[in-house]
């Protein structure tokens, strides 16, 4: 049986019975010392793991110095704990330095965008991704988050202004960057998050779109789309007859289409409420023709989670179809028009709301369009000048007899 061998004061070793190291039995080193009337033994380790007698003797000498001075670790265990604590502090300092040096592009990819995809609706994080890819990454992608100050903000806002973006667009893009910085701030990074007022990215005083498509313009648009791309025609036709938002149409799935009841349900809406909308007969026929093209028999439907509107690659659209934008340009709908008077995809919803406001009461209009606040519906309920003139005529008729009596009374008084 192997025995412990004292090699120097306070240091001993045990030789392995079979294992060899450097042409001799492997040695296991240990410190043994007496403190306060108690003998303590603390293991160092095997020579094959890199430990040596010289190392053991140095450790023993360090402990003796600490005992004499009364300062520093008083045991091998305390020495190791102190080293571990020192290493932990150094590691945390390095991690903090690394975190402070992380660029906007790296933080977006590793932290913010995955979080956005987990916690937000697709229409929200897709728009943020578009802001980052088109504007934020080229301008600030390689800048450390903690280095984004007012100088960088001023540069970004100047770039957006020179690009001709509207005030609302500049506000939205700045809002995306501010959310990234706030996300980092909540996780302990010392970043600056300025207000919209500080960077000049506040909401415009009036951002309401004024353009309403005339019946002739709608017919021209649909005819041009039917000749160019029947998929885009279907999407636009659907939007015109339901007044839906773009992302509601692009996110529509077959499970939300009930042709028997002639109803479509928008689930992923802006206010997070499910909104049922009745389908006009032309839309029912359109959906039926789409099912026939897909080879569906009577009563059959595609998988409930499959997209309704697909592009030419049979993929779901992620933005306004390019054909729509091209046709609007070719028809010269926006020539000579101001920013708020131009035709966009949202103009379809604005046109539908304006037309429905002439025949629906305000509560029905709010339900159809998916508005919670009366103020939104009130934008589309315009004054009826003919009705006003008729009302004034009625008031005038009621006032005339009274005026006549007043004049007769005055004549009598003057005669007296």
C-alpha positions in Angstrom: 0.0 0.0 0.0 1.4 3.4 -1.0 2.5 5.7 1.8 2.7 9.5 2.1 6.3 10.9 1.7 7.3 14.2 3.3 9.4 16.1 0.7 9.8 19.4 2.5 8.3 21.2 5.5 4.5 21.2 5.1 4.6 19.4 1.7 4.2 15.7 1.0 3.2 13.4 -1.8 1.6 10.0 -2.6 2.9 7.9 -5.5 0.5 6.1 -7.8 0.9 2.4 -7.7 0.7 1.9 -11.5 0.5 5.2 -13.4 3.8 6.8 -14.3 4.7 10.4 -15.2 8.1 11.6 -16.5 9.6 8.1 -16.1 8.6 7.8 -12.4 5.4 7.1 -10.5 2.8 9.8 -10.8 2.8 11.9 -7.6 -0.2 13.5 -5.8 0.9 16.6 -3.8 -0.7 17.9 -0.6 -0.1 20.6 2.0 -0.2 19.6 5.6 0.2 22.2 8.4 -0.8 22.9 11.9 -2.7 26.1 12.9 -4.4 26.9 16.1 -3.8 23.4 17.5 -5.5 21.8 14.5 -3.8 19.9 11.7 -5.1 20.7 8.2 -4.4 18.9 4.9 -5.2 20.5 1.6 -4.8 18.8 -1.7 -2.9 20.3 -4.7 -3.2 17.6 -7.3 -1.4 15.1 -9.5 1.9 15.8 -11.3 0.4 14.5 -14.5 -2.1 17.4 -14.2 0.7 19.9 -14.2 1.4 20.3 -10.5 5.0 20.2 -9.1 6.8 20.0 -5.8 8.1 23.5 -6.4 4.5 24.8 -6.8 3.5 23.2 -3.5 6.5 24.6 -1.7 5.8 28.1 -3.0 2.2 27.9 -1.9 3.3 26.8 1.6 5.8 29.7 1.8 3.0 32.2 0.8 0.7 30.8 3.5 3.5 31.2 6.1 4.0 34.9 5.1 0.3 35.5 5.4 0.2 33.9 8.8 3.0 36.1 10.1 1.5 39.3 8.7 -2.1 38.4 9.5 -3.2 39.6 6.0 -4.2 37.7 2.9 -5.6 34.2 2.6 -4.9 32.0 5.6 -5.5 28.6 3.9 -5.2 27.1 0.4 -9.0 27.0 0.2 -9.1 30.8 0.8 -6.3 31.3 -1.8 -8.4 29.5 -4.3 -11.6 31.3 -3.5 -9.7 34.6 -3.8 -8.4 33.6 -7.2 -11.8 32.5 -8.3 -13.3 35.8 -7.2 -10.6 37.7 -9.0 -11.2 35.7 -12.1 -15.0 36.2 -11.9 -14.5 40.0 -11.5 -12.2 40.0 -14.5 -14.6 38.0 -16.6 -17.5 40.2 -15.7 -15.4 43.3 -16.5 -14.5 41.8 -19.9 -18.1 40.9 -20.5 -19.3 44.4 -19.7 -16.6 45.8 -22.0 -17.7 43.5 -24.8 -21.3 44.5 -24.2 -20.5 48.1 -24.4 -18.6 47.6 -27.6 -21.5 45.7 -29.3 -22.6 47.4 -32.5 -26.2 48.2 -33.5 -26.1 45.5 -36.2 -24.8 42.8 -33.8 -27.3 43.7 -31.1 -30.1 43.8 -33.6 -29.3 40.3 -34.8 -28.5 38.7 -31.4 -30.9 40.4 -29.0 -33.6 42.8 -30.3 -34.9 41.2 -33.5 -35.4 37.7 -32.0 -37.2 39.3 -29.0 -39.4 41.3 -31.4 -40.3 38.1 -33.4 -41.3 36.4 -30.1 -43.4 39.2 -28.6 -44.9 41.2 -31.5 -47.2 40.7 -34.4 -45.6 39.9 -37.7 -46.8 43.1 -39.3 -45.0 45.0 -36.5 -41.6 43.3 -36.5 -41.6 43.1 -40.3 -41.9 46.8 -40.5 -39.1 47.3 -37.9 -36.9 44.9 -40.0 -37.6 47.0 -43.1 -36.6 50.2 -41.2 -33.4 48.6 -40.0 -32.4 47.0 -43.3 -33.1 50.1 -45.4 -32.1 53.0 -43.1 -30.6 52.1 -39.7 -28.1 49.5 -40.8 -26.5 51.5 -43.6 -26.3 54.6 -41.4 -25.5 53.2 -37.9 -25.0 49.5 -38.2 -21.3 49.5 -37.3 -21.6 52.1 -34.5 -21.5 50.7 -30.9 -24.9 51.2 -29.1 -23.3 53.2 -26.4 -21.8 55.5 -29.0 -25.1 56.5 -30.6 -25.5 60.1 -29.3 -27.1 63.2 -30.6 -24.5 63.6 -33.4 -25.4 60.2 -34.8 -29.1 61.0 -34.4 -28.7 64.3 -36.3 -26.9 62.4 -39.1 -29.7 59.9 -39.4 -32.5 62.4 -39.4 -30.6 64.5 -42.0 -30.3 61.3 -44.2 -34.0 60.6 -43.9 -34.9 64.2 -44.8 -32.6 64.3 -47.8 -34.2 61.0 -49.0 -37.5 62.9 -49.2 -39.3 60.8 -46.5 -42.4 62.2 -44.9 -42.5 63.4 -41.4 -44.5 60.4 -40.3 -42.0 58.0 -42.0 -39.1 59.7 -40.2 -41.0 59.4 -36.9 -41.6 55.6 -37.5 -38.0 54.9 -38.4 -36.7 56.9 -35.4 -39.2 55.0 -33.2 -37.7 51.7 -34.3 -34.2 52.8 -33.3 -35.5 54.2 -30.0 -37.1 50.9 -29.2 -33.8 49.1 -29.9 -32.0 51.4 -27.5 -34.7 51.2 -24.8 -34.5 47.4 -25.1 -30.7 47.6 -24.5 -31.2 50.1 -21.7 -33.6 47.7 -19.9 -30.8 45.1 -20.0 -28.2 47.3 -18.3 -26.4 49.0 -21.3 -25.5 52.6 -20.7 -27.2 54.0 -23.8 -29.0 57.3 -24.5 -32.6 57.2 -25.5 -33.6 60.8 -26.6 -37.2 61.9 -27.0 -38.9 62.4 -30.3 -38.9 66.2 -29.7 -35.1 66.2 -29.1 -34.3 64.6 -32.4 -37.0 66.3 -34.4 -39.1 63.1 -35.0 -42.5 64.0 -33.6 -45.8 63.2 -35.3 -47.0 65.7 -37.9 -49.8 68.0 -36.9 -51.9 66.6 -39.7 -51.1 63.4 -41.5 -54.5 62.5 -42.8 -54.5 61.3 -46.4 -57.0 63.3 -48.5 -57.1 61.2 -51.7 -60.2 59.3 -52.5 -60.3 57.3 -55.7 -63.2 58.2 -58.0 -65.3 55.4 -59.5 -63.5 56.0 -62.8 -60.0 55.7 -61.2 -61.0 52.5 -59.4 -62.2 51.0 -62.7 -59.0 52.1 -64.5 -56.9 50.6 -61.7 -58.7 47.2 -61.7 -58.7 46.9 -65.5 -55.0 47.6 -65.7 -54.2 45.1 -62.9 -56.4 42.5 -64.5 -54.3 42.7 -67.7 -51.0 42.8 -65.8 -51.3 40.3 -62.9 -54.5 38.6 -61.8 -53.0 37.8 -58.3 -52.5 41.5 -57.6 -55.9 42.3 -59.1 -57.5 39.8 -56.6 -55.7 41.5 -53.7 -56.8 45.0 -54.7 -60.3 43.9 -55.5 -60.6 42.3 -52.0 -59.2 45.4 -50.3 -61.7 47.7 -52.2 -64.7 45.6 -51.1 -63.6 45.0 -47.5 -61.8 48.2 -46.6 -59.1 46.1 -44.9 -55.5 47.2 -44.1 -52.7 45.9 -46.2 -51.3 43.6 -43.5 -54.7 42.2 -42.8 -55.1 41.2 -46.4 -51.6 39.8 -46.7 -52.0 37.9 -43.4 -55.4 36.4 -44.4 -55.5 32.6 -44.2 -58.1 30.2 -45.6 -59.4 29.2 -42.1 -60.7 32.8 -41.8 -62.8 32.6 -45.0 -66.3 31.2 -44.6 -68.0 31.2 -48.0 -71.1 29.5 -46.7 -71.8 32.4 -44.4 -70.1 34.9 -46.9 -67.9 36.3 -44.1 -64.2 36.8 -43.7 -62.6 37.2 -40.2 -59.6 39.4 -39.7 -57.8 38.0 -36.7 -54.4 39.7 -36.6 -55.8 43.3 -36.6 -54.3 46.6 -35.5 -56.3 46.8 -32.3 -55.9 43.0 -31.7 -59.7 42.3 -32.0 -61.1 39.8 -34.4 -63.2 41.6 -36.9 -65.8 39.8 -39.1 -66.6 41.5 -42.4 -69.4 40.4 -44.8 -68.3 39.3 -48.3 -70.0 40.9 -51.3 -71.1 38.5 -54.0 -68.2 39.4 -56.3 -65.7 38.4 -53.6 -67.5 35.1 -53.0 -67.3 34.3 -56.7 -63.6 35.3 -56.7 -62.8 33.0 -53.9 -64.7 30.2 -55.5 -62.8 30.6 -58.7 -59.5 30.6 -56.7 -60.5 27.2 -55.1 -61.4 25.8 -58.6 -57.9 26.8 -59.8 -56.4 25.0 -56.9 -58.3 21.8 -57.8 -60.6 21.9 -54.9 -63.9 20.1 -55.2 -67.2 21.4 -53.9 -67.1 21.9 -50.1 -63.3 21.5 -50.0 -60.9 24.1 -48.7 -57.1 24.4 -48.4 -55.4 24.0 -45.1 -56.7 26.5 -42.5 -53.3 28.0 -41.9 -52.4 28.4 -45.6 -52.2 31.9 -47.0 -55.0 33.2 -49.2 -53.2 35.7 -51.4 -49.9 34.5 -52.9 -47.4 36.2 -55.2 -46.1 34.8 -58.5 -43.7 32.6 -56.6 -46.6 31.1 -54.6 -45.3 32.8 -51.5 -47.1 35.2 -49.1 -46.5 38.9 -49.9 -44.5 40.8 -47.3 -45.1 44.3 -48.8 -47.1 46.1 -51.3 -47.0 44.2 -54.6 -44.7 45.9 -57.1 -47.3 45.6 -59.9 -49.7 47.8 -57.9 -47.0 50.5 -57.6 -46.1 50.2 -61.2 -49.7 50.5 -62.4 -50.3 53.6 -60.2 -47.3 55.2 -61.8 -48.3 54.3 -65.4 -51.8 55.6 -64.8 -50.2 58.9 -63.6 -52.5 59.0 -60.5 -49.9 60.9 -58.5 -48.6 63.3 -61.1 -48.6 66.8 -59.6 -50.0 65.6 -56.3 -48.7 66.5 -52.8 -47.5 63.8 -50.4 -50.9 63.5 -48.6 -52.8 63.5 -51.9 -51.0 60.6 -53.5 -52.5 57.1 -54.2 -51.0 54.4 -52.0 -52.4 51.0 -51.0 -54.0 52.6 -48.0 -55.9 54.9 -50.3 -58.2 51.9 -51.0 -59.2 51.7 -47.4 -59.6 55.4 -47.2 -61.8 55.4 -50.3 -64.0 52.5 -48.9 -64.4 54.3 -45.6 -65.4 57.5 -47.3 -68.0 55.8 -49.4 -69.4 53.7 -46.6 -69.7 56.8 -44.4 -72.4 58.1 -46.8 -74.7 55.1 -46.1 -73.8 53.6 -42.7 -74.5 55.0 -39.3 -71.3 55.8 -37.2 -71.6 52.7 -35.1 -71.9 50.4 -38.1 -69.0 52.2 -39.8 -66.8 51.7 -36.8 -67.6 48.0 -36.6 -66.9 47.4 -40.3 -63.6 49.3 -40.4 -62.4 48.1 -37.0 -62.2 51.4 -35.2 -62.5 51.7 -31.4 -62.8 55.5 -31.2 -65.5 57.7 -32.7 -63.0 60.2 -33.7 -61.7 57.9 -36.4 -65.1 57.4 -38.0 -65.9 61.1 -37.6 -63.1 61.9 -40.1 -65.1 60.3 -42.9 -68.5 61.6 -42.0 -68.5 64.9 -43.9 -71.1 67.6 -43.8 -74.0 67.3 -46.2 -74.3 70.7 -47.7 -77.7 70.0 -49.3 -79.1 68.9 -46.0 -77.7 72.0 -44.3 -79.4 74.3 -46.9 -82.7 72.4 -46.4 -82.5 72.9 -42.7 -81.7 76.6 -43.0 -84.7 77.0 -45.3 -86.9 75.4 -42.6 -85.5 77.8 -40.0 -86.2 80.7 -42.4 -89.8 79.7 -42.9 -90.3 79.5 -39.1 -88.8 82.9 -38.6 -90.9 84.7 -41.3 -94.2 84.7 -39.4 -92.5 85.9 -36.3 -90.8 88.7 -38.1 -94.1 89.8 -39.7 -95.8 90.0 -36.3 -92.9 92.1 -35.0 -93.2 94.6 -37.8 -97.0 94.9 -37.4 -96.5 95.5 -33.7 -93.9 98.2 -34.5 -96.3 100.0 -37.0 -99.1 100.0 -34.4 -96.8 101.5 -31.8 -95.5 104.1 -34.1 -99.0 105.1 -35.1 -100.1 105.6 -31.6 
